[in-house]
Amino acid sequence: MKRFITPEQGNAIVPKRIITESYSVMIASFLGIVAAFAWACSLFFVLRPTYELGAIRALFYTEVFLLIPLSLMPLIDPNLLNFIHPRYQSVWMMNIYASLIVAVANLLLYKALEIGVFAIVTPISSTYAAYSVLIEWLRGNTLSSLQYLGIAVTLIGVGLASIPPKAEHDHAITRREAVLAAVLAFVSAIGYGVGYWMTGEYVAPTMPTVTISWMGRVSTLLVGVLYLVITRTRIQWVVPSRQTLYSMFWGGVSLGVAWYTTYRGYALGDIAIVSVLSSIYSGITPVLGMIFLKERLARYQWVGIAGILVGTPMIIL
């Protein structure tokens, strides 16, 4: 498969061809798994700034940490500027549409994390893979029976592994706040599913991954500013504590890795496979909590983790 569309191909958006080479599929699957670990780490790091600074300030700080190095990338690779060309106008427009949808999903997820229970919001947001798979299925993209079975086993495993033990539901929020957080997480999952599918189908095979990630950061900041204007919200910009700065820095690094590996995986492999593999982050977070926070896992969570371990190889094969 050609990595980029040449200028001679004109302004048309060329949908991604399904890659059958085993090497490309394996690399894309590996990138999806790396993305899952990066998403899990980013959620851990971003959680503290979100509680301390609020959703909007945490969003702005984290995105700026990513935008600055991405904006300097053309100094390292001047070829990135070659895509600022009228012949790529339609691809840029699709990139903008997808980035704006994902940006709104980012804002909704941050708001959900701010007011809701982390262990409940995370698994709901990870269901975006189901919507990407659904879109692929509606468009006639077929996988093998073993892969469909692996997707089902993995999604069930993610659901079981991400359900916290009953004691962890104790949180100082009202029922209305809990419902609102769940709704925001659900809508954000739909946004991620649609936005990621658009990126994987029309943008990732054409544009460099760095350019896609840069557009996503700009779109998220613009959506954040628009939210402040519409809601007439005034926020006081404060200097975060050193520990919070560390959390936001590593959260930004983790997010950068997650975005890059996800989009690169879309460029090399099947959207449905990469989406499902990257969504297992909600099954990884309980394991990280057990290792670093000494949290205990319930039996059904171990069953879910086993399902992920069994289902993931089935998707890759």
C-alpha positions, 0 to 999 in steps of 0.5 A: 500500500502506498503510504501517501497519496501523490499530488498527481492523484488530485484532490480526491479522497481515496479510502484505505485499502484493506491490507492483507500482508501479515507483516503489516497486520502484525505491526498494526496490531502491535501498535494497537496494543502499545496504544492501549498501554499508553491510554491507560498510563495517560488516564492515571497521570491526567486524573490528578490534574483533572481533580486539582485544576478542573477539566478545562485547565487540565485539558489546556495544560496537557494539550499544550504540552503536546502541541509545542513539540508537534509544532516543532517537528517540521524543523526536524522533517521539512517534508511535513510541509509538503502536505500544505498544498491545495491538492490535499484540500479534501483530505485536510477537510476530512482531517479537520472534521474528524479532529473536531469530533474527537476534540469534542469527545476529549472535552466530554471525557474530561468533564466526565472524569471531573464529576464522575467515578474514574472506574466507571467513566473509563470502561464506558469511554472505551466502548468506542471500539464497538462503534468503529467495528459497527461502522466497518461492518455496516460498510461491508468490511468483513473479518474472519470468523476467528477475528469476530470471535476474538473481538467479542471475547475481548470486548466482554473481557474489557467490560468485566475487567473494568467494573470496579469492586462494589466498595470502590463505588463509594464516592461523594457524588450525587445520583444526578452527577453519576448519571451525567458523568455516565452520559458524557462518557457514553457520548464521548465514546460515540464521538471517539468511534466516529472520529477514529473511523473517519481518521483511519479510513480517509486521513491516516493512509494519506497524511503523516501521523505527526500532522494528524496528531497536531491537528487534533491538538489544535482542534481540542484547544479550539473546542475548549476555547469555544466551550468557555465562550459559549458557557461564559465560563471564567477560569482563573489560571493558576500555577500548578504544583510541581507534582501536578506539573509532573503528572501533566507532563507524563500524561502529555507524553503518554497521550502523544504515544497513544495518538501516534500509535493509534493513527499509525496503526490505522494507516497500516492495518484494519480499523476494527482490529486496531480500535478493539486492541487500543480499547483494552486500556480500560482492562489494563487500568485495574492491573496498574492500580493493583501494581502501583496503588495496591488495589485488589481485583475481584474474581470477575475482573480476573476473568475479564483480564483472562478474556482479554489475553485470550481474545487479543491473539485471536484478533491478530491471527 
